[in-house]
Amino acid sequence: MMTSEADLERIIGHDIILRKAYEELNQYYWTKEELATYEEARKSQLDAKAMLDASKAEGKAEGRTETLIEVAKTMLAQGMDIKTIIVVTRLSEAEIRDLKEKEEV
């Protein structure tokens, strides 16, 4: 008796490891064209994930910088010296001086 695709789906269910194992085993029966199509789709999927991850990391870095700028602005408003602000925020002296000039305008 052969196991149907529906039976396999029912057996595998939501088990990620079993699904991956089934997909790997199933690839041995694919034609070269099917395998090439699968590999191309998989590469596209991985590329999209990498782009999303990079975008998230960039967004986090931008958010962190914006927060540090707000901290520096508050410290400047409190009259703290630039060297202390550099140590606390790790912003460059030029960035802090630029903020100070904008605040004075």
FIGU-555378 format. One line per field, with one value per residue: chain; residue number from 1; x, y, z of N, C-alpha, C in turn; residue in three letters. Coordinates in Angstrom, 3 decimals, padded with zeros to 6 digits. Last residue first. Example, Ala and Ser with C-alpha at 12.3 -4.5 7.8 and 13.67 -1.06 7.14 Angstrom:
BEGIN
chain <- A, A $
n <- 2, 1 $
n_px <- 012.850, 013.190 $
n_py <- -002.250, -005.690 $
n_pz <- 007.080, 007.800 $
ca_px <- 013.670, 012.300 $
ca_py <- -001.060, -004.500 $
ca_pz <- 007.140, 007.800 $
c_px <- 012.900, 013.200 $
c_py <- 000.030, -003.300 $
c_pz <- 007.870, 007.800 $
res <- SER, ALA $
***
This chain:
BEGIN
chain <- A, A, A, A, A, A, A, A, A, A, A, A, A, A, A, A, A, A, A, A, A, A, A, A, A, A, A, A, A, A, A, A, A, A, A, A, A, A, A, A, A, A, A, A, A, A, A, A, A, A, A, A, A, A, A, A, A, A, A, A, A, A, A, A, A, A, A, A, A, A, A, A, A, A, A, A, A, A, A, A, A, A, A, A, A, A, A, A, A, A, A, A, A, A, A, A, A, A, A, A, A, A, A, A, A $
n <- 105, 104, 103, 102, 101, 100, 99, 98, 97, 96, 95, 94, 93, 92, 91, 90, 89, 88, 87, 86, 85, 84, 83, 82, 81, 80, 79, 78, 77, 76, 75, 74, 73, 72, 71, 70, 69, 68, 67, 66, 65, 64, 63, 62, 61, 60, 59, 58, 57, 56, 55, 54, 53, 52, 51, 50, 49, 48, 47, 46, 45, 44, 43, 42, 41, 40, 39, 38, 37, 36, 35, 34, 33, 32, 31, 30, 29, 28, 27, 26, 25, 24, 23, 22, 21, 20, 19, 18, 17, 16, 15, 14, 13, 12, 11, 10, 9, 8, 7, 6, 5, 4, 3, 2, 1 $
n_px <- 020.243, 021.102, 020.637, 022.557, 024.884, 024.560, 024.714, 027.373, 028.658, 027.991, 029.335, 031.976, 032.445, 030.176, 028.701, 028.714, 027.338, 029.313, 031.478, 030.210, 029.440, 031.916, 032.730, 030.859, 029.182, 025.741, 023.389, 021.042, 021.144, 022.958, 021.335, 019.399, 020.986, 021.814, 019.352, 018.856, 020.975, 020.264, 017.960, 019.075, 020.626, 018.592, 017.358, 019.429, 019.645, 017.144, 017.347, 019.361, 018.080, 016.031, 017.568, 018.686, 016.356, 015.559, 017.710, 017.479, 015.001, 015.633, 017.508, 015.876, 014.163, 015.982, 016.781, 014.354, 014.045, 016.293, 015.704, 013.374, 014.434, 016.204, 014.372, 012.982, 015.083, 015.794, 013.022, 012.959, 013.604, 015.036, 013.253, 012.248, 014.159, 013.641, 010.957, 011.235, 012.800, 011.007, 008.936, 010.252, 010.761, 008.225, 005.107, 002.476, 002.099, 002.936, 000.490, -000.836, 000.945, 000.751, -001.899, -001.679, 000.023, -000.230, 001.635, 000.578, 000.843 $
n_py <- 078.513, 076.747, 074.282, 074.255, 074.161, 071.664, 069.969, 070.487, 069.485, 066.793, 066.192, 066.739, 064.771, 061.978, 060.044, 058.766, 059.649, 059.989, 061.254, 063.542, 064.816, 065.500, 067.328, 069.439, 069.862, 070.798, 072.261, 071.169, 071.140, 069.051, 066.947, 067.004, 066.382, 063.792, 062.478, 062.765, 061.248, 058.734, 058.335, 058.227, 055.911, 054.005, 054.212, 053.306, 050.687, 049.691, 049.923, 048.088, 045.749, 045.688, 045.414, 042.929, 041.350, 041.802, 040.659, 038.015, 037.364, 037.539, 035.466, 033.266, 033.375, 032.972, 030.368, 029.030, 029.388, 027.971, 025.410, 024.863, 024.899, 022.741, 020.649, 020.676, 020.061, 017.499, 016.126, 014.409, 012.505, 013.745, 015.346, 013.843, 014.283, 017.002, 016.871, 015.281, 016.981, 019.119, 017.806, 017.059, 019.669, 020.794, 019.622, 019.852, 016.991, 014.417, 013.071, 014.666, 014.532, 011.780, 011.639, 013.228, 011.663, 008.213, 005.308, 002.167, -001.182 $
n_pz <- 017.613, 019.507, 018.416, 016.410, 017.970, 019.179, 016.993, 016.294, 018.532, 018.164, 015.806, 016.550, 018.449, 018.015, 020.651, 023.041, 025.259, 027.306, 026.021, 024.969, 027.321, 028.335, 026.372, 026.604, 029.769, 030.308, 030.305, 029.739, 027.007, 026.680, 027.536, 025.532, 023.315, 024.015, 023.880, 021.146, 020.168, 021.092, 019.528, 016.976, 017.257, 017.542, 015.053, 013.410, 014.336, 013.599, 010.807, 010.317, 011.077, 009.145, 006.831, 007.248, 007.201, 004.544, 003.162, 004.005, 002.883, 000.171, -000.007, 000.567, -001.682, -003.740, -003.105, -003.538, -006.279, -007.167, -006.232, -007.744, -010.326, -010.138, -009.686, -012.093, -013.858, -013.076, -011.187, -008.024, -006.227, -004.269, -002.894, -000.808, 001.166, 001.733, 002.548, 004.856, 006.446, 006.752, 008.145, 010.511, 011.486, 011.871, 012.144, 011.584, 009.607, 008.830, 008.490, 006.622, 004.494, 003.948, 003.054, 000.774, -000.779, 000.370, 000.396, -000.898, 000.000 $
ca_px <- 019.583, 021.319, 019.866, 021.131, 024.629, 024.615, 023.471, 026.306, 028.767, 027.497, 027.881, 031.351, 032.451, 031.422, 028.583, 029.624, 026.575, 028.029, 031.684, 030.883, 028.406, 031.074, 033.524, 030.862, 030.270, 026.874, 024.659, 021.379, 020.186, 023.344, 022.551, 019.009, 020.257, 022.807, 020.078, 017.938, 020.903, 021.490, 017.861, 018.103, 021.273, 019.563, 016.609, 018.921, 020.788, 017.528, 016.319, 019.575, 019.284, 015.695, 016.704, 019.559, 017.185, 014.687, 017.408, 018.700, 015.161, 014.612, 017.907, 016.979, 013.612, 015.217, 017.757, 014.962, 013.045, 016.149, 016.906, 013.335, 013.376, 016.722, 015.379, 012.268, 014.368, 016.784, 013.821, 012.686, 012.728, 015.724, 014.056, 011.430, 014.015, 014.978, 011.327, 010.423, 013.315, 012.308, 008.670, 009.746, 011.872, 009.164, 006.459, 003.216, 001.426, 003.922, 001.530, -001.463, 000.638, 002.019, -001.494, -002.578, 000.469, -000.562, 001.199, 001.342, 000.000 $
ca_py <- 079.287, 078.186, 074.653, 074.228, 075.312, 072.877, 070.036, 070.775, 070.924, 067.509, 065.993, 067.511, 066.174, 062.707, 060.837, 058.257, 059.295, 059.358, 060.010, 062.590, 064.342, 064.566, 066.115, 068.583, 070.132, 069.882, 072.977, 071.210, 072.055, 070.409, 067.258, 067.224, 067.649, 064.867, 062.532, 063.373, 062.668, 059.357, 058.384, 059.276, 057.195, 054.177, 054.523, 054.676, 051.597, 049.719, 050.665, 049.496, 046.173, 045.774, 046.588, 044.101, 041.401, 042.199, 042.080, 038.762, 037.344, 038.426, 036.839, 033.598, 033.450, 034.223, 031.454, 029.015, 029.940, 029.391, 026.094, 024.889, 025.845, 024.083, 020.962, 020.916, 021.327, 018.571, 016.269, 015.557, 012.088, 012.714, 015.961, 013.986, 012.954, 016.565, 017.661, 014.809, 015.663, 019.343, 018.426, 016.025, 018.749, 021.406, 019.287, 021.100, 018.046, 015.481, 012.532, 014.415, 015.838, 012.348, 010.884, 013.653, 012.991, 009.339, 006.443, 003.409, 000.000 $
ca_pz <- 016.566, 019.773, 019.600, 016.032, 017.086, 020.015, 017.780, 015.345, 018.236, 019.345, 015.893, 015.473, 018.868, 017.757, 019.431, 022.011, 024.055, 027.586, 026.765, 024.071, 026.396, 029.084, 026.612, 025.413, 028.823, 030.495, 030.432, 031.158, 027.638, 026.295, 028.288, 026.928, 023.366, 023.889, 025.155, 022.118, 019.829, 021.596, 020.988, 017.307, 017.024, 018.622, 016.270, 013.256, 014.466, 015.008, 011.540, 009.987, 011.791, 010.576, 006.993, 007.149, 008.403, 005.642, 002.980, 004.317, 004.343, 000.731, -000.314, 001.472, -000.328, -003.683, -003.078, -002.200, -005.357, -007.493, -005.753, -006.281, -009.964, -010.434, -008.667, -010.835, -013.987, -012.967, -012.401, -008.876, -007.310, -005.041, -003.958, -002.006, 000.575, 001.301, 001.375, 003.728, 006.062, 006.100, 006.845, 009.610, 011.211, 010.931, 012.584, 011.739, 010.365, 009.096, 009.375, 007.917, 005.096, 004.403, 004.245, 001.856, -000.341, -000.507, 001.212, -001.022, 000.000 $
c_px <- 018.154, 020.587, 019.974, 020.249, 023.167, 024.311, 023.409, 024.952, 027.669, 027.563, 027.294, 029.825, 031.757, 031.291, 029.896, 029.385, 027.391, 027.351, 030.364, 031.033, 028.987, 030.003, 032.715, 031.626, 030.304, 027.929, 025.869, 022.734, 020.460, 022.435, 023.033, 020.219, 019.866, 022.141, 021.085, 018.589, 019.981, 021.503, 019.083, 017.959, 020.339, 020.256, 017.528, 018.161, 020.336, 018.669, 016.634, 018.579, 019.558, 016.893, 016.332, 018.765, 018.095, 015.481, 016.530, 018.457, 016.388, 014.737, 016.925, 017.467, 014.696, 014.651, 017.053, 015.977, 013.613, 015.151, 016.825, 014.516, 013.292, 015.697, 015.946, 013.242, 013.632, 016.114, 014.836, 013.542, 012.414, 014.898, 014.788, 012.238, 013.271, 014.904, 012.690, 010.804, 012.556, 012.890, 009.977, 009.484, 011.428, 010.277, 007.468, 004.656, 002.253, 003.306, 002.506, -000.416, 000.049, 001.799, -000.200, -002.223, -000.376, 000.012, 000.952, 000.758, 000.887 $
c_py <- 079.531, 079.061, 076.151, 074.667, 075.378, 074.118, 071.323, 070.880, 071.347, 069.017, 066.802, 067.384, 067.042, 064.148, 061.582, 058.914, 058.599, 058.841, 059.262, 061.236, 063.317, 063.973, 065.061, 067.286, 069.057, 070.140, 072.075, 071.866, 072.200, 071.435, 068.669, 067.620, 067.993, 066.236, 063.673, 063.496, 063.386, 060.853, 059.076, 059.436, 058.348, 055.533, 054.798, 055.108, 053.046, 050.698, 050.779, 050.372, 047.650, 046.275, 046.788, 045.377, 042.626, 042.323, 042.598, 040.265, 038.159, 038.500, 037.839, 035.027, 033.858, 034.444, 032.808, 030.154, 030.030, 030.064, 027.591, 025.675, 025.993, 025.150, 022.372, 021.330, 021.678, 019.935, 017.389, 015.502, 013.232, 012.254, 014.924, 014.550, 013.035, 015.215, 017.244, 015.557, 015.118, 018.009, 018.619, 016.576, 017.644, 020.443, 019.754, 020.861, 019.317, 016.577, 013.629, 013.923, 015.657, 013.701, 011.461, 012.937, 013.476, 010.639, 007.616, 004.474, 001.245 $
c_pz <- 016.869, 018.766, 019.865, 017.195, 016.691, 019.181, 018.604, 016.061, 017.253, 019.119, 017.055, 015.536, 017.825, 018.247, 019.243, 020.653, 022.976, 026.317, 026.944, 024.765, 025.420, 028.170, 027.369, 025.648, 027.733, 029.427, 030.638, 031.402, 029.131, 026.972, 027.963, 027.762, 024.798, 023.959, 025.128, 023.494, 020.812, 021.303, 021.583, 018.814, 017.376, 018.488, 017.445, 014.506, 014.351, 015.238, 013.019, 010.737, 011.553, 011.379, 008.467, 007.370, 008.398, 006.941, 004.121, 004.188, 004.757, 002.251, 000.295, 001.252, 000.680, -002.284, -002.980, -002.064, -003.945, -006.542, -006.016, -005.726, -008.450, -010.046, -008.880, -009.729, -012.689, -013.020, -012.174, -010.137, -008.287, -006.247, -004.812, -003.178, -000.754, 000.598, 000.830, 002.448, 004.853, 005.618, 006.075, 008.213, 010.266, 010.536, 011.538, 012.188, 010.389, 009.956, 009.795, 008.927, 006.484, 005.074, 004.825, 003.157, 000.839, 000.057, 000.279, -000.108, 000.000 $
res <- VAL, GLU, GLU, LYS, GLU, LYS, LEU, ASP, ARG, ILE, GLU, ALA, GLU, SER, LEU, ARG, THR, VAL, VAL, ILE, ILE, THR, LYS, ILE, ASP, MET, GLY, GLN, ALA, LEU, MET, THR, LYS, ALA, VAL, GLU, ILE, LEU, THR, GLU, THR, ARG, GLY, GLU, ALA, LYS, GLY, GLU, ALA, LYS, SER, ALA, ASP, LEU, MET, ALA, LYS, ALA, ASP, LEU, GLN, SER, LYS, ARG, ALA, GLU, GLU, TYR, THR, ALA, LEU, GLU, GLU, LYS, THR, TRP, TYR, TYR, GLN, ASN, LEU, GLU, GLU, TYR, ALA, LYS, ARG, LEU, ILE, ILE, ASP, HIS, GLY, ILE, ILE, ARG, GLU, LEU, ASP, ALA, GLU, SER, THR, MET, MET $
***
